[in-house]
Amino acid sequence: MNSSILNLEFDSEEEAEIIYKSIFIEHIDSQIKSRAKMEKYKNKIKIYVEAEELSILKASLYSYLRWISVAQNIYKIVKR
């Protein structure tokens, strides 16, 4: 089994909470060929992903990074 951990730190607890909630639905729906656990603590989000195939693991990680990037960009636009 291949695995990886994303440890992400945000500027505030509010930002982490909003991003966590924003990607949670995608997180639940993405559990087909890979498994992931997502935790939020204060201003940090930790995502543990595992998959049988390395290519699936890589695709899962890229998906999380894209979802987080989009959510973070929207959060920053709204905060202005």
VMD Tcl script that builds the backbone (N, CA, C; Angstrom):
set m [mol new atoms 240]
animate dup $m
set s [atomselect $m all]
$s set {name element resname resid chain x y z} {
  {N N MET 1 A 0.853 -1.182 0.000}
  {CA C MET 1 A 0.000 0.000 0.000}
  {C C MET 1 A 0.891 1.236 0.000}
  {N N ASN 2 A 0.614 2.156 -0.890}
  {CA C ASN 2 A 1.328 3.438 -0.970}
  {C C ASN 2 A 0.551 4.470 -0.163}
  {N N SER 3 A 1.278 5.361 0.513}
  {CA C SER 3 A 0.587 6.383 1.300}
  {C C SER 3 A 1.381 7.677 1.346}
  {N N SER 4 A 0.673 8.735 1.686}
  {CA C SER 4 A 1.292 10.053 1.813}
  {C C SER 4 A 0.448 10.897 2.765}
  {N N ILE 5 A 1.099 11.889 3.362}
  {CA C ILE 5 A 0.407 12.794 4.274}
  {C C ILE 5 A 0.618 14.229 3.810}
  {N N LEU 6 A -0.474 14.979 3.744}
  {CA C LEU 6 A -0.408 16.415 3.480}
  {C C LEU 6 A -0.659 17.128 4.806}
  {N N ASN 7 A 0.294 17.925 5.236}
  {CA C ASN 7 A 0.136 18.760 6.424}
  {C C ASN 7 A 0.065 20.203 5.952}
  {N N LEU 8 A -1.078 20.821 6.128}
  {CA C LEU 8 A -1.304 22.173 5.620}
  {C C LEU 8 A -1.578 23.122 6.775}
  {N N GLU 9 A -0.923 24.267 6.741}
  {CA C GLU 9 A -1.127 25.283 7.770}
  {C C GLU 9 A -1.660 26.549 7.118}
  {N N PHE 10 A -2.730 27.100 7.700}
  {CA C PHE 10 A -3.379 28.280 7.146}
  {C C PHE 10 A -3.160 29.480 8.053}
  {N N ASP 11 A -3.500 30.660 7.561}
  {CA C ASP 11 A -3.273 31.900 8.302}
  {C C ASP 11 A -4.133 32.006 9.559}
  {N N SER 12 A -5.275 31.342 9.557}
  {CA C SER 12 A -6.175 31.445 10.714}
  {C C SER 12 A -6.990 30.164 10.867}
  {N N GLU 13 A -7.588 30.005 12.044}
  {CA C GLU 13 A -8.486 28.878 12.275}
  {C C GLU 13 A -9.722 28.988 11.400}
  {N N GLU 14 A -10.184 30.220 11.196}
  {CA C GLU 14 A -11.363 30.443 10.348}
  {C C GLU 14 A -11.103 29.953 8.929}
  {N N GLU 15 A -9.957 30.309 8.373}
  {CA C GLU 15 A -9.623 29.893 7.014}
  {C C GLU 15 A -9.542 28.369 6.923}
  {N N ALA 16 A -8.889 27.735 7.894}
  {CA C ALA 16 A -8.782 26.272 7.895}
  {C C ALA 16 A -10.165 25.627 7.978}
  {N N GLU 17 A -11.027 26.162 8.834}
  {CA C GLU 17 A -12.379 25.623 9.007}
  {C C GLU 17 A -13.194 25.741 7.722}
  {N N ILE 18 A -13.149 26.882 7.088}
  {CA C ILE 18 A -13.914 27.101 5.855}
  {C C ILE 18 A -13.403 26.198 4.740}
  {N N ILE 19 A -12.095 26.081 4.595}
  {CA C ILE 19 A -11.524 25.224 3.555}
  {C C ILE 19 A -11.848 23.756 3.847}
  {N N TYR 20 A -11.739 23.355 5.099}
  {CA C TYR 20 A -12.075 21.986 5.494}
  {C C TYR 20 A -13.522 21.667 5.102}
  {N N LYS 21 A -14.432 22.545 5.463}
  {CA C LYS 21 A -15.850 22.330 5.135}
  {C C LYS 21 A -16.084 22.370 3.625}
  {N N SER 22 A -15.332 23.209 2.921}
  {CA C SER 22 A -15.505 23.346 1.470}
  {C C SER 22 A -15.111 22.084 0.719}
  {N N ILE 23 A -14.084 21.400 1.186}
  {CA C ILE 23 A -13.618 20.219 0.454}
  {C C ILE 23 A -14.147 18.911 1.037}
  {N N PHE 24 A -14.884 18.979 2.130}
  {CA C PHE 24 A -15.337 17.759 2.796}
  {C C PHE 24 A -16.199 16.875 1.899}
  {N N ILE 25 A -17.119 17.456 1.148}
  {CA C ILE 25 A -17.994 16.673 0.251}
  {C C ILE 25 A -17.161 15.963 -0.806}
  {N N GLU 26 A -16.199 16.679 -1.393}
  {CA C GLU 26 A -15.318 16.056 -2.390}
  {C C GLU 26 A -14.517 14.930 -1.736}
  {N N HIS 27 A -14.085 15.165 -0.518}
  {CA C HIS 27 A -13.312 14.165 0.231}
  {C C HIS 27 A -14.117 12.872 0.391}
  {N N ILE 28 A -15.369 12.986 0.756}
  {CA C ILE 28 A -16.211 11.801 0.952}
  {C C ILE 28 A -16.450 11.073 -0.375}
  {N N ASP 29 A -16.694 11.836 -1.440}
  {CA C ASP 29 A -16.980 11.237 -2.749}
  {C C ASP 29 A -15.748 10.640 -3.429}
  {N N SER 30 A -14.556 10.977 -2.967}
  {CA C SER 30 A -13.340 10.535 -3.655}
  {C C SER 30 A -12.818 9.189 -3.160}
  {N N GLN 31 A -13.549 8.500 -2.327}
  {CA C GLN 31 A -13.073 7.272 -1.693}
  {C C GLN 31 A -13.331 6.023 -2.547}
  {N N ILE 32 A -13.062 6.089 -3.840}
  {CA C ILE 32 A -13.348 4.954 -4.717}
  {C C ILE 32 A -12.119 4.051 -4.854}
  {N N LYS 33 A -11.032 4.592 -5.387}
  {CA C LYS 33 A -9.820 3.790 -5.584}
  {C C LYS 33 A -8.741 4.097 -4.556}
  {N N SER 34 A -8.993 5.069 -3.718}
  {CA C SER 34 A -8.045 5.424 -2.664}
  {C C SER 34 A -8.835 5.651 -1.371}
  {N N ARG 35 A -8.112 5.650 -0.283}
  {CA C ARG 35 A -8.712 5.930 1.027}
  {C C ARG 35 A -8.016 7.143 1.612}
  {N N ALA 36 A -8.778 7.991 2.279}
  {CA C ALA 36 A -8.184 9.184 2.884}
  {C C ALA 36 A -8.863 9.497 4.204}
  {N N LYS 37 A -8.066 10.022 5.119}
  {CA C LYS 37 A -8.588 10.545 6.381}
  {C C LYS 37 A -8.192 12.014 6.432}
  {N N MET 38 A -9.114 12.830 6.866}
  {CA C MET 38 A -8.857 14.265 6.919}
  {C C MET 38 A -9.185 14.756 8.325}
  {N N GLU 39 A -8.253 15.505 8.916}
  {CA C GLU 39 A -8.445 16.049 10.256}
  {C C GLU 39 A -8.124 17.536 10.254}
  {N N LYS 40 A -8.842 18.276 11.092}
  {CA C LYS 40 A -8.554 19.701 11.273}
  {C C LYS 40 A -8.272 19.950 12.738}
  {N N TYR 41 A -7.202 20.671 12.996}
  {CA C TYR 41 A -6.867 21.071 14.357}
  {C C TYR 41 A -6.363 22.507 14.322}
  {N N LYS 42 A -7.119 23.383 14.954}
  {CA C LYS 42 A -6.820 24.817 14.954}
  {C C LYS 42 A -6.680 25.318 13.522}
  {N N ASN 43 A -5.510 25.835 13.132}
  {CA C ASN 43 A -5.350 26.387 11.785}
  {C C ASN 43 A -4.652 25.398 10.838}
  {N N LYS 44 A -4.745 24.108 11.146}
  {CA C LYS 44 A -4.062 23.096 10.331}
  {C C LYS 44 A -5.042 22.029 9.856}
  {N N ILE 45 A -4.761 21.534 8.654}
  {CA C ILE 45 A -5.503 20.401 8.108}
  {C C ILE 45 A -4.469 19.334 7.760}
  {N N LYS 46 A -4.772 18.110 8.186}
  {CA C LYS 46 A -3.899 16.968 7.891}
  {C C LYS 46 A -4.711 15.975 7.078}
  {N N ILE 47 A -4.154 15.565 5.939}
  {CA C ILE 47 A -4.827 14.614 5.066}
  {C C ILE 47 A -3.895 13.429 4.841}
  {N N TYR 48 A -4.365 12.255 5.229}
  {CA C TYR 48 A -3.613 11.019 5.048}
  {C C TYR 48 A -4.286 10.241 3.923}
  {N N VAL 49 A -3.528 9.957 2.850}
  {CA C VAL 49 A -4.083 9.278 1.679}
  {C C VAL 49 A -3.307 7.987 1.434}
  {N N GLU 50 A -4.037 6.931 1.110}
  {CA C GLU 50 A -3.377 5.681 0.733}
  {C C GLU 50 A -4.095 5.050 -0.451}
  {N N ALA 51 A -3.311 4.358 -1.277}
  {CA C ALA 51 A -3.854 3.697 -2.465}
  {C C ALA 51 A -2.935 2.540 -2.841}
  {N N GLU 52 A -3.509 1.548 -3.474}
  {CA C GLU 52 A -2.717 0.395 -3.927}
  {C C GLU 52 A -1.702 0.817 -4.996}
  {N N GLU 53 A -2.165 1.607 -5.948}
  {CA C GLU 53 A -1.305 2.018 -7.062}
  {C C GLU 53 A -0.751 3.418 -6.823}
  {N N LEU 54 A 0.509 3.596 -7.155}
  {CA C LEU 54 A 1.161 4.889 -6.975}
  {C C LEU 54 A 0.507 5.972 -7.828}
  {N N SER 55 A 0.078 5.618 -9.038}
  {CA C SER 55 A -0.568 6.610 -9.909}
  {C C SER 55 A -1.891 7.094 -9.312}
  {N N ILE 56 A -2.623 6.212 -8.642}
  {CA C ILE 56 A -3.886 6.590 -7.990}
  {C C ILE 56 A -3.597 7.502 -6.801}
  {N N LEU 57 A -2.558 7.184 -6.040}
  {CA C LEU 57 A -2.155 8.029 -4.915}
  {C C LEU 57 A -1.811 9.435 -5.399}
  {N N LYS 58 A -1.024 9.509 -6.454}
  {CA C LYS 58 A -0.629 10.808 -7.020}
  {C C LYS 58 A -1.859 11.589 -7.487}
  {N N ALA 59 A -2.767 10.938 -8.165}
  {CA C ALA 59 A -3.984 11.603 -8.642}
  {C C ALA 59 A -4.823 12.107 -7.465}
  {N N SER 60 A -4.917 11.314 -6.415}
  {CA C SER 60 A -5.680 11.723 -5.225}
  {C C SER 60 A -5.063 12.950 -4.570}
  {N N LEU 61 A -3.756 12.934 -4.420}
  {CA C LEU 61 A -3.069 14.082 -3.818}
  {C C LEU 61 A -3.263 15.343 -4.650}
  {N N TYR 62 A -3.128 15.214 -5.964}
  {CA C TYR 62 A -3.341 16.373 -6.841}
  {C C TYR 62 A -4.773 16.885 -6.733}
  {N N SER 63 A -5.733 15.978 -6.602}
  {CA C SER 63 A -7.131 16.397 -6.449}
  {C C SER 63 A -7.303 17.219 -5.184}
  {N N TYR 64 A -6.769 16.731 -4.072}
  {CA C TYR 64 A -6.862 17.482 -2.816}
  {C C TYR 64 A -6.218 18.852 -2.951}
  {N N LEU 65 A -5.056 18.904 -3.560}
  {CA C LEU 65 A -4.360 20.191 -3.709}
  {C C LEU 65 A -5.154 21.164 -4.584}
  {N N ARG 66 A -5.785 20.647 -5.637}
  {CA C ARG 66 A -6.629 21.506 -6.494}
  {C C ARG 66 A -7.834 22.022 -5.724}
  {N N TRP 67 A -8.529 21.136 -5.016}
  {CA C TRP 67 A -9.711 21.539 -4.241}
  {C C TRP 67 A -9.338 22.593 -3.202}
  {N N ILE 68 A -8.226 22.376 -2.535}
  {CA C ILE 68 A -7.776 23.319 -1.504}
  {C C ILE 68 A -7.395 24.653 -2.129}
  {N N SER 69 A -6.708 24.614 -3.251}
  {CA C SER 69 A -6.309 25.843 -3.930}
  {C C SER 69 A -7.522 26.670 -4.352}
  {N N VAL 70 A -8.518 26.022 -4.928}
  {CA C VAL 70 A -9.737 26.721 -5.345}
  {C C VAL 70 A -10.451 27.311 -4.131}
  {N N ALA 71 A -10.609 26.513 -3.083}
  {CA C ALA 71 A -11.293 26.989 -1.876}
  {C C ALA 71 A -10.542 28.156 -1.241}
  {N N GLN 72 A -9.221 28.061 -1.223}
  {CA C GLN 72 A -8.416 29.132 -0.629}
  {C C GLN 72 A -8.501 30.415 -1.460}
  {N N ASN 73 A -8.479 30.292 -2.770}
  {CA C ASN 73 A -8.600 31.478 -3.629}
  {C C ASN 73 A -9.955 32.161 -3.440}
  {N N ILE 74 A -11.018 31.381 -3.373}
  {CA C ILE 74 A -12.351 31.951 -3.145}
  {C C ILE 74 A -12.420 32.604 -1.772}
  {N N TYR 75 A -11.873 31.959 -0.758}
  {CA C TYR 75 A -11.852 32.519 0.592}
  {C C TYR 75 A -11.153 33.880 0.605}
  {N N LYS 76 A -10.027 33.972 -0.073}
  {CA C LYS 76 A -9.274 35.243 -0.079}
  {C C LYS 76 A -10.011 36.339 -0.846}
  {N N ILE 77 A -10.695 35.973 -1.929}
  {CA C ILE 77 A -11.478 36.957 -2.682}
  {C C ILE 77 A -12.623 37.493 -1.830}
  {N N VAL 78 A -13.323 36.586 -1.143}
  {CA C VAL 78 A -14.455 36.983 -0.310}
  {C C VAL 78 A -13.996 37.833 0.888}
  {N N LYS 79 A -12.825 37.515 1.434}
  {CA C LYS 79 A -12.314 38.251 2.598}
  {C C LYS 79 A -11.923 39.688 2.281}
  {N N ARG 80 A -11.652 39.987 1.018}
  {CA C ARG 80 A -11.279 41.362 0.622}
  {C C ARG 80 A -12.393 42.262 0.840}
}
mol reanalyze $m
mol bondsrecalc $m
mol representation Tube
mol addrep $m
